[in-house]
């Protein structure tokens, strides 16, 4: 193989990377939004593979007009049975200017058998946590909210 062909092959191989599908991912705490609780919504989420982490970006809905902007990290255990989501949320009209709240959620992703724990948020919105289907109501982000 000549040097030019080797360089082209090397460059092309570097451009080809695995593509992971992103989709909304929702977690309900204490029944979730619309049921007396809170829902965490990651709009473009990629479920991390075993023993890795991915960003969590989106919002948290806790009342019709209370929507906090939320970001953090989601990590999957080495056996891919536990998802840990650690996020911070802000909403100056609801929490006060410059205030952040944190949530630390551990649960088993949908489809996991023999879940080693019960889902729990041990942060600001403390309570039972579970993955839920992202409904149109959860995915709706109104122009005005506090």
Order of alpha helices (4+ residues) and beta strands (2+ residues): alpha-beta-beta-beta-beta-beta-alpha-beta-beta-beta-alpha
